[in-house]
Amino acid sequence: MKHHSTRRAAALAAGLAIGALALAGCGAAGPTGSASSDGKPVEITFWGWAAGYDKSVELWNASHPDIQVKYQALADGGAGGYDKMLTAAKAGTAPCLAQVGYETFPSFLAAGALQDISPYVKDARGDFADWVWGNVGVGDQTFGVPVDTAPMGLFYRKDLFEKAGIAVPKTWDEFEQAAKKVVATDPNARLMNMPSDPYLYAGFAWQGQAPWFGTAGDAWKVSLDSAANVKVGDYWQKLHDENLLSTYPAFDAALYSAWAGGQVWSEVGPVWSASLIRDNAAASSGNWAVAPMPRWGGEDKVGNSGGSSTAVMKDCAHPKEATEFALWMSTDEASVTNLIDAAAILPASNAGLKNKALDAPVDYFGGQPIYTVFREEAAKVATGWQWGPVMSITAASLGDGLGRIASAGNTYAATLDAAQKATVDALKSQGFTVK
């Protein structure tokens, strides 16, 4: 994580609160983006890693001879892609466009790596839900175009539920009772694996309207140890203490084997868990189904865990054309169909959510058109969630603590306290004001 001046840090915090980001905090506005004056096509570079992006670029280039996009595939953002982007931005060699996950967007803003494209998206504001725009902008300023969202749902072994006579839980209280019934049916089985990935866990906090970050004036507020967050943590702590959850590491082959073999009966996860389960638990094909995420009491709210944007980098010489492509990629029917097929995304745009590819039955899930569930759930994502500018620190602390709950006697409460301290310390060390 790069260190930044107090002035830039304060400007970012103030901008997040009142929509008045200082120039130093967000990158200067680029050139007007007029077409090339020499008659040659405008050339736009684009760095990313998601499946299908290259095909969408090909579709664009075939139908837009005056604006040509050159796509370069990088390592996944967390595996080095973001570091390469930020290093290039610092050196003035960054591409026009970059794939940036919503959770990392504030870090790019804090690094001064992006530029404001508000004039070029003003007519497209109604094409996406307001909460989605909140992931790529500050106040009235916008620095990228949303591509997808990741509302959460309940993936479950329909065959095992039906055989045991267990109803699909609609609330978290019912989920706890179902967890007890699973153990009563098979002492070696569990309803779900303990959530230990920090970004998956964030989705549960998001649903519980338990924010981690906020702003007050020119200062950041950090609330990982708030009462709302303690409530969410205590729920999972209780299930763990009562031995109702399995404790495999996140994204581990042993967990995938347990899904396929019937030792773990469900996963509450984001839409992209569909491909994760399909690709890693082939032996249980046809036995899975999808239902809405369990609710907290009468709150009809859903969490979100993932999603990314096409961000416009600060030195892009043609921001207007770059934004035109980004909007097209997220809304054009052929492009969106390609991204659904290639990457199993849930489109962020309203037009994308109407795409017929989402209505297709999915063989792995017994022919259920599972993406229609997530289409409906997308409208119920809780609003108001905000990511912070030091998520790499926050996530590292959370991941370490969550990973030690099963083996080292750690707790969710202690993990949240440690992440609170690590996050506040990181913000202060980088010159941010914390309240």
C-alpha positions in Angstrom: 0.0 0.0 0.0 1.4 3.3 -1.0 1.7 6.2 1.5 0.0 9.5 0.6 0.2 13.0 1.9 -2.1 14.3 4.6 -3.6 16.7 2.1 -4.5 14.0 -0.3 -5.9 11.8 2.4 -8.1 14.6 3.9 -9.3 15.6 0.4 -10.4 12.0 -0.3 -12.3 11.7 3.0 -13.9 15.1 2.5 -14.9 14.2 -1.0 -16.4 10.9 0.0 -18.5 12.8 2.5 -19.6 15.8 0.4 -18.7 15.0 -3.2 -15.9 17.6 -3.4 -12.7 15.6 -4.1 -9.6 17.7 -4.4 -7.7 17.4 -7.6 -4.7 16.0 -5.8 -6.8 13.1 -4.4 -8.3 11.8 -7.6 -6.2 12.7 -10.6 -6.6 15.6 -13.0 -9.3 15.7 -15.5 -8.0 14.4 -18.8 -8.2 15.9 -22.3 -11.5 16.4 -23.9 -11.4 13.1 -25.7 -12.0 14.4 -29.2 -11.4 11.9 -32.1 -8.0 11.6 -33.6 -7.3 14.5 -35.9 -5.1 12.6 -38.3 -7.9 10.4 -39.5 -6.6 7.3 -37.7 -8.7 5.4 -35.2 -8.5 6.4 -31.6 -6.7 3.7 -29.7 -7.7 2.7 -26.1 -5.7 0.3 -24.0 -7.5 -1.9 -21.4 -6.0 -4.0 -18.7 -8.1 -6.7 -17.0 -8.3 -10.5 -16.2 -11.9 -11.6 -16.2 -13.0 -14.3 -18.6 -14.8 -13.0 -21.7 -13.4 -9.5 -21.6 -11.3 -10.2 -24.7 -14.3 -11.4 -26.6 -16.3 -8.3 -25.7 -13.4 -6.2 -27.0 -13.4 -8.1 -30.2 -17.1 -7.4 -30.6 -16.6 -3.7 -30.1 -13.6 -3.4 -32.5 -15.6 -5.2 -35.2 -18.4 -2.6 -35.0 -16.5 0.6 -34.1 -13.7 1.2 -36.6 -13.0 4.7 -35.3 -12.3 3.6 -31.7 -10.2 0.5 -31.3 -9.5 -1.1 -28.0 -6.4 -3.1 -27.2 -7.0 -5.6 -24.4 -4.1 -6.9 -22.3 -4.8 -9.7 -19.8 -3.1 -9.4 -16.4 -2.9 -11.5 -13.3 -5.9 -11.3 -11.1 -6.0 -8.0 -9.2 -5.2 -9.5 -5.8 -2.5 -11.6 -7.4 -0.5 -8.7 -8.7 -2.7 -7.0 -11.3 -3.5 -4.1 -9.0 0.1 -3.6 -8.1 1.0 -3.4 -11.8 -1.8 -0.9 -12.5 -0.8 1.4 -9.6 2.9 1.2 -10.5 2.1 2.1 -14.1 -0.1 5.0 -12.9 2.7 6.4 -10.8 5.1 6.1 -13.7 2.6 7.7 -16.2 2.4 4.5 -18.3 -1.0 3.2 -17.2 -3.7 2.1 -19.7 -6.8 4.1 -20.4 -9.0 1.5 -18.8 -8.5 -1.0 -16.0 -10.7 -3.6 -14.4 -11.0 -2.6 -10.7 -13.1 -4.4 -8.1 -15.5 -2.3 -6.0 -13.6 -3.1 -2.8 -10.4 -1.8 -4.3 -11.8 1.4 -5.9 -11.2 3.7 -2.9 -7.5 2.6 -2.9 -7.2 3.7 -6.5 -8.8 7.0 -5.7 -6.5 7.5 -2.7 -3.5 6.8 -5.0 -4.7 9.5 -7.4 -4.8 6.9 -10.2 -8.2 7.7 -11.7 -9.9 10.6 -13.4 -13.4 12.1 -13.3 -15.6 11.0 -16.2 -18.9 12.5 -14.9 -19.6 14.5 -18.1 -19.5 11.3 -20.1 -21.8 9.2 -18.0 -24.4 11.8 -17.0 -26.9 10.5 -19.6 -26.3 6.9 -18.4 -27.1 7.4 -14.7 -30.5 5.9 -15.1 -29.0 2.8 -16.7 -27.7 1.4 -13.4 -29.1 1.3 -9.8 -28.0 4.2 -7.6 -26.2 1.9 -5.1 -24.1 0.5 -8.0 -22.9 4.0 -9.0 -21.9 4.5 -5.4 -19.1 1.9 -5.9 -17.4 3.9 -8.6 -17.9 7.5 -7.6 -17.9 10.1 -4.9 -20.9 12.5 -4.6 -21.5 13.8 -8.1 -18.2 12.6 -9.5 -17.7 9.3 -11.3 -14.5 7.5 -12.1 -15.6 4.3 -13.8 -18.5 2.2 -15.2 -20.0 -0.7 -13.3 -19.8 -4.1 -14.9 -21.3 -6.6 -12.6 -22.7 -7.1 -9.0 -22.6 -10.1 -6.7 -25.8 -10.4 -4.6 -25.7 -13.4 -2.3 -28.0 -16.5 -2.3 -28.3 -19.9 -0.7 -26.8 -22.7 -2.7 -27.9 -26.0 -1.3 -27.9 -29.8 -1.9 -31.6 -30.2 -2.9 -31.3 -34.0 -2.9 -30.0 -34.1 0.7 -32.5 -31.5 2.0 -35.4 -33.4 0.5 -34.2 -36.8 1.8 -33.8 -35.4 5.3 -37.1 -33.6 5.2 -35.5 -30.2 5.8 -37.2 -27.1 4.5 -35.2 -24.5 2.8 -34.5 -21.8 5.5 -35.8 -18.4 4.8 -34.5 -16.6 7.9 -31.2 -16.9 9.8 -33.2 -18.4 12.8 -34.5 -21.1 10.4 -30.9 -21.6 9.1 -29.7 -22.4 12.6 -32.5 -24.9 13.1 -31.7 -26.5 9.7 -28.0 -26.7 10.8 -29.1 -28.7 13.9 -31.3 -31.0 11.8 -28.4 -31.8 9.4 -26.2 -32.9 12.3 -29.1 -35.0 13.7 -29.4 -36.6 10.3 -25.7 -37.2 9.7 -23.3 -36.5 12.6 -20.5 -36.2 10.1 -22.2 -33.6 7.9 -22.7 -29.9 8.4 -25.0 -27.4 6.8 -22.3 -24.9 5.9 -18.6 -24.2 6.2 -17.6 -21.4 8.6 -17.2 -18.1 6.7 -13.5 -17.4 6.9 -12.8 -15.4 3.7 -12.9 -11.7 4.6 -14.7 -10.6 1.4 -17.3 -13.4 1.8 -17.8 -12.4 5.4 -18.2 -8.8 4.3 -21.3 -9.8 2.4 -22.9 -11.0 5.7 -22.0 -7.6 7.3 -23.4 -5.8 4.3 -26.7 -7.7 4.6 -26.9 -7.0 8.3 -26.4 -3.2 7.6 -23.3 -3.3 9.7 -20.9 -1.0 7.8 -17.2 -1.0 8.2 -16.4 2.4 6.8 -18.1 5.8 6.7 -17.1 9.5 6.6 -17.7 12.5 8.9 -16.6 15.8 7.5 -13.0 15.3 6.4 -12.5 12.2 8.5 -12.9 8.5 8.1 -15.1 6.5 10.5 -14.2 2.8 11.1 -16.9 0.6 12.7 -15.9 -3.0 12.4 -16.5 -3.4 16.1 -19.9 -1.8 16.1 -23.0 -3.3 17.8 -24.3 -4.2 14.3 -21.1 -6.0 13.4 -21.0 -7.8 16.8 -24.5 -9.1 16.1 -23.4 -10.6 12.8 -20.2 -12.1 14.4 -22.1 -13.5 17.4 -24.4 -15.4 15.1 -21.6 -17.2 13.4 -19.8 -17.7 16.7 -22.8 -19.4 18.2 -23.1 -21.8 15.3 -19.3 -22.5 15.5 -19.4 -23.0 19.3 -22.3 -25.5 18.9 -20.3 -27.5 16.3 -22.8 -26.8 13.6 -20.3 -25.6 11.0 -17.5 -27.3 9.2 -14.1 -25.6 9.4 -12.4 -26.2 6.1 -10.1 -23.4 4.9 -11.8 -21.1 2.3 -11.4 -22.0 -1.3 -9.7 -25.3 -0.3 -9.9 -28.6 -2.1 -11.1 -30.3 1.1 -14.1 -28.0 1.1 -14.9 -28.8 -2.6 -14.7 -32.5 -1.8 -17.1 -32.0 1.1 -19.6 -30.2 -1.2 -19.4 -33.1 -3.8 -19.5 -35.8 -1.2 -22.3 -34.5 0.9 -20.4 -33.6 4.0 -21.3 -29.9 3.6 -24.9 -29.3 2.4 -25.0 -25.6 1.5 -23.1 -22.4 0.8 -24.4 -18.9 1.3 -22.4 -17.0 -1.2 -22.4 -14.5 -4.1 -23.7 -15.3 -7.5 -20.2 -16.3 -8.7 -20.3 -19.2 -6.2 -22.4 -20.9 -8.9 -19.3 -21.4 -11.1 -17.1 -22.1 -8.0 -19.3 -25.0 -7.0 -19.8 -26.2 -10.5 -16.2 -26.3 -11.4 -15.0 -27.9 -8.1 -17.7 -30.3 -7.2 -18.5 -32.0 -10.5 -19.6 -35.2 -8.8 -22.7 -33.6 -7.4 -23.9 -32.2 -10.6 -27.7 -32.0 -10.8 -28.1 -32.2 -7.1 -27.8 -28.5 -6.3 -30.4 -25.7 -6.3 -30.4 -22.0 -5.4 -32.8 -20.0 -3.1 -32.7 -16.5 -1.7 -30.3 -15.7 1.0 -31.8 -16.1 4.5 -33.1 -12.9 6.0 -32.6 -11.2 9.4 -36.2 -11.2 10.8 -38.4 -9.0 8.8 -35.6 -7.2 6.9 -35.9 -8.0 3.2 -32.2 -7.2 2.6 -29.4 -9.0 0.7 -25.7 -8.8 1.0 -23.3 -8.3 -1.9 -19.8 -9.9 -2.2 -17.9 -8.9 -5.3 -18.4 -7.0 -8.5 -16.1 -4.9 -10.6 -15.9 -1.8 -12.7 -14.1 -0.5 -15.8 -12.2 2.4 -14.3 -10.7 5.3 -16.4 -7.1 5.9 -15.4 -5.8 9.4 -14.8 -3.5 9.7 -17.8 -6.0 8.4 -20.4 -5.8 10.7 -23.4 -9.2 9.8 -24.6 -11.6 9.6 -21.6 -14.7 10.3 -23.7 -14.0 7.4 -26.0 -12.9 5.2 -23.2 -16.1 5.8 -21.3 -18.1 5.2 -24.5 -16.6 1.7 -24.7 -17.0 1.0 -21.0 -20.7 1.9 -21.1 -21.1 -0.3 -24.2 -19.4 -3.3 -22.7 -21.8 -3.2 -19.7 -25.0 -2.6 -21.6 -24.7 -3.9 -25.2 -26.8 -7.1 -25.5 -24.1 -9.1 -27.4 -21.4 -8.0 -25.0 -23.4 -8.8 -21.9 -24.5 -12.2 -23.2 -20.8 -13.0 -23.8 -19.9 -12.0 -20.3 -22.7 -14.0 -18.8 -21.7 -17.1 -20.7 -17.9 -16.7 -20.1 -17.8 -15.4 -16.6 -21.2 -16.2 -15.1 -21.6 -12.5 -14.1 -24.8 -10.8 -13.0 -24.8 -7.6 -15.0 -24.9 -4.3 -13.2 -26.9 -2.5 -15.9 -30.6 -2.5 -16.0 -30.5 -3.6 -19.6 -28.1 -6.4 -18.7 -30.5 -7.7 -16.1 -33.1 -8.1 -18.8 -30.7 -10.2 -20.9 -32.4 -13.5 -21.9 -29.2 -15.4 -21.2 -30.1 -15.1 -17.5 -33.3 -17.1 -18.1 -31.5 -20.2 -19.4 -31.7 -23.4 -17.3 -28.4 -24.5 -15.8 -27.8 -28.2 -16.1 -25.5 -28.4 -13.1 -28.3 -27.0 -10.9 -30.8 -29.6 -12.1 -32.1 -27.3 -14.9 -33.0 -24.5 -12.6 -32.6 -21.0 -14.2 -30.6 -19.9 -11.1 -29.8 -16.4 -12.4 -33.4 -15.4 -12.3 -33.1 -15.7 -8.5 -30.1 -13.4 -8.4 -31.8 -11.0 -10.8 -34.6 -10.5 -8.3 -32.2 -10.4 -5.3 -30.2 -7.6 -7.0 -33.0 -5.2 -6.3 -32.8 -6.0 -2.6 -29.2 -5.4 -2.0 -28.8 -3.2 1.2 -27.7 0.3 0.3 -25.2 2.4 2.1 -22.3 0.1 2.1 -18.9 1.8 1.6 -15.5 0.4 1.1 -12.4 2.0 2.7 -9.1 3.0 1.2 -7.0 0.5 3.1 -8.9 -2.7 2.4 -5.7 -4.7 1.8 -4.9 -4.1 5.5 -8.4 -4.7 6.7 -8.9 -7.9 4.7 -5.5 -9.2 5.8 -6.3 -8.7 9.5 -9.8 -10.2 9.0 -8.5 -13.1 7.0 -5.9 -14.0 9.6 -8.4 -13.8 12.5 -11.2 -15.6 10.8 -8.8 -18.4 9.8 -7.7 -18.9 13.4 -11.2 -19.2 14.9 -11.4 -22.9 14.2 -7.9 -23.9 15.3 -6.6 -21.4 17.8 -9.5 -20.6 20.0 -9.9 -17.2 18.4 -13.4 -15.5 18.2 -15.3 -13.4 15.8 -15.4 -10.6 18.4 -11.6 -10.6 18.8 -11.2 -10.7 15.1 -13.3 -7.7 14.5 -11.5 -5.8 17.3 -8.1 -6.6 15.8 -9.3 -5.6 12.3 -10.7 -2.3 13.8 -7.3 -1.5 15.3 -5.3 -2.5 12.2 -7.5 -0.5 10.0 -7.4 2.7 12.1 -3.6 2.4 12.5 -3.2 2.0 8.7 -5.4 5.0 8.0 -3.5 7.2 10.4 -0.1 6.0 9.2 -1.1 7.0 5.7 -2.1 10.5 6.7 -5.9 10.0 6.8 -7.9 11.7 9.6 -9.9 9.2 11.6 -12.9 10.0 13.8 
